[in-house]
């Protein structure tokens, strides 16, 4: 639920019609976002941010053909939250999701804007501040051979974890528990299905309705009692009959 707290807000967008639409939607649907000003290019945005020190930045990720992330390299003041806006960079959506960065797809929809602002407010209220944008930028810059990171928010803190350090994930009703290579466990209030969709292209495999494993940490297969994946920490995880063939193929491919 939106609060009455005023959020000093700046909008940075280089398309005039899009800028007008964002300003109109913000003023109508999240009126407690106090618009301090707007900018249509990198230079004006830098000056405006340093001058007004906003709480929230609504930022198009492309400005005049340049990545707007150059802003963060030049800014001295960075104590604000950011909602990223994109029209066509579909490849970036995975990086958004992994980092838990707040983003909106053009054309902006009122309910999506309200949801994004609500998330920012809840994070600020719960003092869960984390540089999710930093995680996003690292994932965007990472090469295929480099391990990406994921943000895992809990009630107390938001954990930033390299994917290579995740052994497996287990579903518990609508929660997911991540087990890391150092034995640490992190429980997140998000379904295993959502993480399956997010991580399946990153070397993770759903071997059972309750389990999602990192294939790089699977070291064998136990044929007894229906079949189990043997993980690097010697944990045995049941393999669904329907997933057995695919898992064995992936395991053999990884071990060869």
N, C-alpha and C positions, 0 to 999 in steps of 0.2 A: 504494500500500500504506500502511495506517495505521501510524503510528509509536508509540513508547512515550512520547512527549512529552506531558506533561499540559497540557490546554487548559482554563484556567479559564473556565467557561461559565455564562451566565445565560439563562434561558428567560422570555420575556415573552409571555403569552397570556391573553386575558380569558375564555375559555371553560374552565370547570373540567375537564370531561371531556377536552377537547383538550389541556389542560395536563398532565393525568395521563398521557395517551397519549404525549406528546412526551417527558416525563421518563422514562417506562418504556422507550421505544425508545432513547433516548440512553444510559441506564445499561446496557442490555442489549447494544446493537450497537456503541456507541463508548464503552466504559467509561473510556477515558483522557480523556474530556471530564469534567472534575471540576466537578460542579454546585455552584456557589457559592450559588445561590438562584433563586427565581422571583418574578415579579410579575404581577399581573392588571390593573394599570391604569398610566397614564402616570406619576402621581406616585410610586408605589412603585418603578417601574422607574428613574426618574431618581435616586432616593435610593440604590437598590441598586447601580447602575452607578458612581456617584461614590464610593461607599463601598468597593466590592470591586475596581474596576478590572479587569474581565475581559479575557480574550484573545478570547473568542467570544460573540456575542449571537445567540440564536435568537429572531427577532422576528416576531410576527404583524403584518401591515401595517395591520390595523384593530384598534383598541382602543376598546371601548365606543362604537362609531360614529364615532370620530375617527381620522384618519390618524396612525399611529404615528411618521411621519417628523417630527412636531413635536418628538419627543425630541431629534433632532440639532441643533435650533435652540437648545435649552436646555442641552445637556450641555457641561461644561467638558472632561471626559475623553472623548476620542474615539479613543484608540489601541487599537482592537479591530476584529476582522473581524466581518462580519454575514452571517447566512443568513436571508433573508426567507421568510416563510411566508404563503401565501394560499389562500383557499378558493374564491373566486368571481370575482376581478378578472381575467377572461381578457384584458381589454384591456391589462393591465400586462405580459403575458408578453413582448410584442415589446420593451418597454423593458428588461425583465430581460436578454433575449438580446443586445440592442445594447450594453448596458453591461457584459456579462459578470458581472453581479451574480449571486451564488449565491442560488437560491431553491428552495423546496419547495412542492408543491401538496398540499393536504389531500384525502383523508386521507393522512398521511405513510406512505411505504413504507420499510422498513428499508434496502433497497439504495440508495435515493435519498438517504437521510440519510448513509449511509456514504460515498457518492460525493461529496456536498457537503462533508463534513468533510475528506475526502481532498484535495479541490481546495484547501481553505483551508490545509491543512498543506503542500502542495506549494508554494503561493504564499509561505507564510512561510519555508519552507526555502530557496527560491530567491531570497528577498528581492525578490519582484516586487510588493511592496506598492503598491497604487494605490487611490485613493478611488473604487472602482467604484460605490459607493453614491451618491457625488456625481454621477457621470455618469447613473446611473439617475434620480435626482431631477430633474436638468435635463431629461431626456427626457420625464419624466412631466409637467413643468410647461410644456414648450415648446408653443407654438401651432402650428397647421398650417402657417403661413407661415415658421416658424423652422426652421433646420436642426438636425436631431438629431445626436447623437454616437454613435460606436461605439468600443468598446475592442478593440484588436487585440494579443493577447499573442504575443510572440516569446520566444526563449530568454533574451534579456538584459533585456527591458523590456516593459512593457505600454503601447502607444501609444494615446492618445485622439485621435480624428480626427473632424472634422465631416464628415457624409456629403456635403455640397456640395463638399468638397475632394477627393473620390475621383473620378478620371477613369474607371478601369476596373479589372477584376480578371481575372487569368489563372490557369487551372488548370495545375499541374505535379504530376501524379500525385495524391497525397493532400494536397498543399499548395496554397495560394492566395496569389498575389502581388498586392498592391494598389499601383497607381500613383497618386500624388497630383498635384494641380495644380502643385506646386512641383518636380515631377520625382522626388521621393523615392519609393522602393519599400520595401514592408513585406511580408515573407513570413510567413505564418501556417500552422501545422500543422492546417488544417481544410479540408474539401473545398469546392470551388466550389458544389456542390449545396446545402450547408448555408447558404452566404451568399445563394444565389439565393432560397431559401425565406424568408430573413430580410429581404432587401432589395427583393424584387420589388414590394412595396407602397410603397416609398420612392423610386420613379422609376428603378429599375435594371431592365435587361432582358437576358436570356440570349440573345445573338444567334448563339452558336456553342457547341459542346460545351465549348470551352476558354475562352470569354470571356463575362464579364458586364460590361455597360457602364452608366455613369451617363448617362441620356438627356439630361440638361441640358447635357452636354458634347459631345454629338454635333452636328456642324455640317454634315454633308452625307453623300452616298452616291455612291460611285464604281461605275458599272455594269460596268466592265471586269473581265475574268478571274473571273467568278462573283459579283462584288459585294463591296464593302468599305464599312464605316462609317468616315467621316472624323471623327476626334476633334479636340478643341480644340487639342491639341498637335501636330496633323497626323499622328498615328499612324493607319495604316489597318488596320482589324480585319476579318477575313473574316466575312461574314454567311452563315449556313446557309441553304440553299435553302428549308427548311421554316419559317424565321423571317423570310424576306425581306419578305413581304407585311405582316406585323404590324409589323416594324421601320419600313418606309416609311410606314405609317399613323401610327405614333407620332412619327416624325420630322417628317412634314408637319404634324401637330397641334401639335408643339412650335415649329415655325418660323412658324406662321401667327399 
